[in-house]
């Protein structure tokens, strides 16, 4: 035996190695001979773990990457250990990790709780942190067999990842680019200080105005939102309108040449009209000047012209004729019916034809007929 093996530390290491080898051999023998097997070293309970109580419940969580998380790791709520990880496996038909945990039955978490993979210190152990959702969104309660999906799990960045990103930034990343950007900005802004200051002032004014009218902007956005909601409810009507527009657009497409020809003709017509107006401008101005005396005379006539129109356009007698007529009757026909036995003054009796043998004048006589109708140019108003 070499002198190195005689040292106490070396003997301890050798003893531990022998124990591990013996355990492996015993496990192999137990597997091949059917003897009862013992759990692996990763399944052995560790001292000082969380108290699971008498009635723990089991839940699972899906992680995209569990890093160096191992079974028997702690499960914490508000940094207090309330359970432990019992199993880590690969989700069937996917590349996500399935972490099985047992939690103390007295710990109540909402059914939509989140699971975060965190680290106790910079180089400390990994553990699973359970946390409730935002205030007012908690639903139900976690119970035995529940699952936390991948959308409600995440992990903190590893120290190696942080150092790798920092190394990339310092060695070949953004530091050199920052220097280039700073240099180019100095070159671009050199000598342009007044313009830059003015631009910053205008930007400040713009931002101030926007802040002043933020309520109006919000109202406009709300109106757009209501319009979008209305259009969404009338999606079928909008689709019908768009479908109905399709034949019209096809017709316009077919008649595009004719429309272009019409627009060109309108352009030519406008050119001719403008030229015509320009050529006749002097004559038009002269005509308007010649009309000026006539229009002035009409304006000076005042109410005389409307009054004359009343006389000219009334048939057969105008209202103005009433002033020259003495009496209270004009253009009135009177029908009179007399009862039998009524005497009529001869002056009002109409002429009776000669063949009837009636008298045309004389004293009042009884009316031989049941009724007499007279008419004339006078009557009641």
C-alpha positions in Angstrom: 0.0 0.0 0.0 1.3 3.5 -0.9 2.0 6.0 1.8 -0.8 8.2 0.5 -3.4 5.7 1.6 -2.1 5.7 5.1 -3.4 9.3 5.7 -6.7 9.5 7.6 -8.5 11.6 5.0 -7.6 9.2 2.3 -8.9 6.3 4.3 -12.2 8.1 4.8 -12.6 8.7 1.1 -11.8 5.2 0.3 -14.3 3.9 2.9 -17.0 6.1 1.4 -16.2 4.8 -2.1 -16.4 1.3 -0.8 -19.8 1.9 0.7 -21.1 3.4 -2.5 -19.8 0.5 -4.5 -21.3 -1.9 -2.1 -24.7 -0.1 -2.4 -24.5 -0.2 -6.1 -23.7 -3.9 -6.1 -26.5 -4.7 -3.7 -29.0 -2.8 -5.8 -27.9 -4.7 -8.9 -28.1 -8.0 -7.0 -31.5 -7.1 -5.7 -32.7 -6.2 -9.1 -31.5 -9.4 -10.8 -32.5 -11.8 -7.9 -35.9 -10.2 -7.1 -34.9 -9.1 -3.6 -36.6 -6.0 -2.3 -34.8 -2.8 -3.5 -34.1 0.3 -1.6 -34.8 3.9 -2.8 -32.0 5.7 -4.6 -29.9 8.3 -2.8 -31.8 11.1 -4.4 -35.0 9.7 -2.8 -33.6 9.5 0.7 -35.3 11.9 3.2 -33.0 14.7 4.3 -33.0 16.1 7.8 -34.4 19.6 8.5 -37.0 19.5 5.7 -40.4 21.2 5.7 -43.1 19.8 7.9 -45.7 18.3 5.6 -48.2 17.6 8.4 -50.6 14.7 8.6 -52.6 15.4 5.4 -50.3 16.8 2.7 -51.6 17.3 -0.9 -49.7 16.7 -4.1 -49.6 19.1 -7.0 -47.6 19.3 -10.3 -46.1 22.2 -12.2 -44.7 22.4 -15.7 -41.4 24.3 -16.3 -39.6 25.0 -19.6 -36.3 24.5 -17.8 -35.7 23.3 -14.2 -31.9 24.0 -14.3 -30.3 22.2 -11.4 -33.4 21.6 -9.3 -33.4 18.2 -7.7 -35.8 16.1 -5.7 -36.1 16.9 -2.0 -35.7 20.6 -2.9 -37.9 23.0 -0.9 -41.2 24.4 -1.8 -41.8 27.8 -0.3 -44.5 30.3 0.2 -43.3 33.8 1.1 -39.8 32.3 1.7 -41.2 29.9 4.2 -40.7 26.1 3.5 -44.1 24.5 3.2 -43.3 21.4 1.2 -40.7 19.6 -1.0 -40.2 18.4 -4.5 -40.8 14.6 -4.7 -40.2 13.9 -8.4 -38.9 15.5 -11.6 -39.8 14.0 -14.9 -40.3 14.8 -18.6 -43.8 15.6 -19.8 -44.9 13.0 -22.3 -44.8 14.2 -26.0 -43.1 17.4 -25.1 -39.8 19.0 -23.9 -41.2 20.5 -20.7 -40.2 19.3 -17.2 -42.9 18.1 -14.8 -42.2 18.8 -11.2 -44.2 16.9 -8.6 -44.5 18.6 -5.1 -46.1 17.7 -1.8 -47.3 20.7 0.2 -48.5 20.9 3.8 -52.3 20.4 3.9 -52.7 23.6 6.1 -51.3 25.8 3.3 -54.1 27.1 1.1 -53.3 28.6 -2.3 -55.6 29.8 -5.0 -56.2 27.4 -8.0 -54.6 29.9 -10.4 -51.4 30.3 -8.3 -48.0 30.8 -9.9 -44.8 28.7 -9.5 -41.4 30.3 -9.8 -38.0 28.6 -9.8 -35.7 30.7 -7.6 -32.4 30.5 -5.8 -31.7 31.1 -2.1 -28.5 33.0 -2.8 -26.0 33.7 -5.5 -24.6 30.1 -5.3 -27.4 28.6 -3.1 -29.8 25.8 -3.7 -32.8 26.0 -6.1 -36.3 25.9 -4.8 -39.9 26.4 -6.0 -41.7 29.5 -4.8 -45.5 29.4 -4.9 -47.3 32.8 -5.1 -50.9 33.9 -5.6 -51.9 36.0 -8.6 -52.5 39.7 -8.6 -55.1 41.1 -6.1 -58.7 40.5 -7.0 -57.9 37.7 -9.5 -57.6 34.7 -7.2 -59.9 31.8 -8.0 -60.7 28.6 -6.1 -58.1 26.7 -4.1 -55.2 24.2 -4.9 -56.1 20.7 -4.0 -54.6 17.2 -4.4 -53.9 16.4 -8.1 -54.0 20.0 -9.4 -51.6 21.2 -12.1 -49.9 24.5 -12.6 -49.5 25.0 -16.4 -46.5 26.3 -18.2 -48.0 29.8 -18.7 -48.0 30.3 -14.9 -44.4 29.2 -14.3 -41.0 30.8 -14.9 -37.5 30.9 -13.5 -34.8 33.5 -12.6 -31.8 33.9 -14.8 -28.7 31.8 -13.8 -25.5 33.4 -12.6 -23.7 31.9 -15.6 -26.2 33.5 -18.0 -25.7 36.9 -16.4 -22.0 36.6 -16.5 -22.2 35.3 -20.1 -24.3 38.3 -21.2 -21.9 40.7 -19.4 -18.9 39.1 -21.0 -20.5 39.4 -24.5 -21.3 43.0 -23.8 -17.8 43.9 -22.6 -15.7 41.8 -25.0 -17.4 42.2 -28.3 -20.8 43.7 -27.7 -22.2 47.1 -27.1 -19.3 49.0 -25.5 -17.5 49.6 -28.8 -20.9 50.4 -30.4 -21.6 52.9 -27.6 -18.4 54.7 -28.3 -19.2 54.8 -32.0 -22.7 56.1 -31.3 -21.4 58.8 -28.9 -18.7 59.9 -31.4 -21.2 60.1 -34.3 -23.7 62.0 -32.1 -21.1 64.6 -31.2 -20.2 65.0 -34.9 -23.9 65.4 -35.9 -24.8 67.8 -33.1 -21.7 69.9 -33.3 -22.6 73.4 -34.5 -26.3 72.6 -34.4 -27.0 73.6 -30.8 -29.6 76.3 -31.5 -31.5 74.1 -33.9 -31.4 71.2 -31.4 -32.5 73.5 -28.6 -35.4 74.8 -30.7 -36.4 71.3 -31.6 -36.4 70.3 -28.0 -38.5 73.3 -27.2 -41.1 72.3 -29.8 -41.1 68.7 -28.6 -41.7 70.0 -25.1 -44.6 72.1 -26.4 -46.0 69.1 -28.2 -45.8 66.9 -25.2 -47.4 69.6 -23.0 -50.3 70.0 -25.5 -50.8 66.3 -25.6 -50.8 66.1 -21.9 -53.3 68.9 -21.7 -55.6 67.2 -24.2 -55.1 63.7 -22.9 -58.8 63.5 -21.8 -59.8 64.4 -25.4 -57.5 61.8 -26.8 -58.9 59.2 -24.3 -62.4 60.2 -25.4 -61.4 59.8 -29.1 -59.9 56.4 -28.4 -63.1 55.4 -26.5 -65.1 56.5 -29.5 -63.0 54.5 -31.8 -63.4 51.5 -29.5 -67.2 52.0 -29.5 -67.1 52.2 -33.3 -65.1 49.0 -33.5 -67.5 47.3 -31.2 -70.5 48.5 -33.3 -68.8 47.3 -36.5 -68.1 44.0 -34.8 -71.7 43.5 -34.0 -72.7 44.4 -37.6 -70.0 42.3 -39.2 -72.5 40.5 -41.3 -74.0 43.7 -42.6 -70.6 45.1 -43.4 -69.7 41.9 -45.2 -73.0 42.2 -47.2 -72.2 45.7 -48.2 -68.7 44.8 -49.3 -70.0 41.9 -51.2 -72.6 44.1 -52.9 -69.8 46.6 -53.8 -67.9 44.0 -55.7 -70.1 44.0 -58.9 -70.1 47.8 -58.9 -66.3 47.9 -58.7 -66.1 45.4 -61.5 -68.3 47.6 -63.7 -66.1 50.6 -62.8 -63.1 48.6 -63.7 -64.6 47.7 -67.1 -65.5 51.4 -67.7 -62.2 52.8 -66.5 -61.3 53.9 -70.1 -64.6 55.7 -70.5 -64.2 57.4 -67.2 -60.7 58.6 -68.1 -62.0 59.8 -71.4 -64.8 61.7 -69.6 -62.3 63.3 -67.2 -60.0 64.3 -70.0 -63.0 65.9 -71.8 -64.0 67.7 -68.6 -60.5 69.1 -68.4 -60.7 70.2 -72.0 -64.1 71.8 -71.4 -62.8 73.6 -68.3 -60.0 75.0 -70.4 -62.4 76.2 -73.1 -64.8 77.7 -70.5 -62.0 79.6 -68.8 -60.8 80.9 -72.2 -64.4 81.9 -73.1 -64.9 83.7 -69.8 -61.5 85.5 -70.2 -62.4 86.6 -73.8 -66.0 87.8 -72.9 -64.9 89.4 -69.7 -65.0 92.9 -71.1 -68.4 92.5 -72.8 -69.9 91.0 -69.6 -68.6 93.9 -67.5 -70.1 96.3 -70.1 -73.4 94.6 -70.0 -73.5 94.7 -66.2 -72.7 98.4 -66.3 -75.5 99.0 -68.8 -77.9 97.2 -66.5 -77.0 99.4 -63.6 -79.4 102.3 -64.4 -82.3 99.9 -65.0 -81.7 98.1 -61.7 -81.3 101.5 -60.0 -84.7 102.7 -61.3 -86.3 99.4 -60.2 -84.9 99.9 -56.8 -86.1 103.5 -56.7 -89.7 102.5 -57.6 -90.1 100.9 -54.2 -93.6 99.6 -53.6 -95.1 101.1 -56.8 -94.2 98.1 -58.9 -95.8 95.5 -56.5 -98.9 97.7 -56.3 -99.2 97.9 -60.1 -98.8 94.2 -60.4 -101.9 93.8 -58.1 -103.9 96.0 -60.5 -102.6 94.2 -63.6 -103.0 90.6 -62.5 -106.5 90.6 -60.9 -109.4 89.5 -63.1 -112.0 90.8 -63.9 -111.9 93.7 -61.4 -109.0 94.6 -59.2 -109.1 95.5 -55.6 -108.3 99.1 -56.6 -111.6 99.4 -58.4 -113.5 99.1 -55.1 -112.4 102.7 -54.3 -114.3 104.0 -57.4 -117.5 102.0 -56.9 -120.4 103.5 -54.8 -122.3 101.0 -52.8 -121.8 97.7 -51.1 -122.3 95.2 -53.9 -120.1 94.2 -56.8 -120.1 91.1 -59.0 -122.7 89.3 -56.9 -125.6 87.2 -58.2 -128.8 86.8 -56.1 -131.2 83.9 -56.3 -134.6 84.6 -54.5 -137.3 82.0 -53.9 -140.8 83.3 -53.0 -143.4 81.3 -51.2 -146.9 81.0 -52.7 -149.0 84.0 -51.9 -146.0 86.3 -51.6 -146.4 89.7 -53.4 -143.4 91.0 -55.3 -142.8 94.7 -56.1 -143.2 95.2 -59.8 -139.8 96.9 -60.1 -138.1 93.7 -58.9 -140.3 91.4 -61.0 -138.4 90.1 -64.1 -139.8 90.6 -67.5 -142.1 87.8 -68.5 -142.0 86.8 -72.2 -144.9 88.1 -74.3 -146.1 84.6 -75.2 -146.8 83.8 -71.5 -149.4 86.6 -71.3 -148.0 87.9 -67.9 -148.0 91.5 -67.0 -144.7 93.3 -67.0 -145.8 96.4 -65.0 -148.6 97.6 -62.8 -149.6 97.2 -59.2 -148.5 94.4 -57.0 -150.3 91.1 -57.8 -150.3 87.8 -56.1 -147.6 85.5 -57.5 -149.4 82.8 -59.6 -146.4 80.4 -59.5 -145.0 78.6 -56.5 -141.6 80.2 -56.8 -139.7 82.8 -58.8 -136.0 83.1 -59.2 -134.4 86.4 -60.1 -130.8 87.3 -61.0 -128.9 90.4 -61.7 -125.7 92.3 -61.3 -126.3 93.2 -57.7 -126.6 91.1 -54.6 -125.4 90.8 -51.0 -121.8 91.2 -50.0 
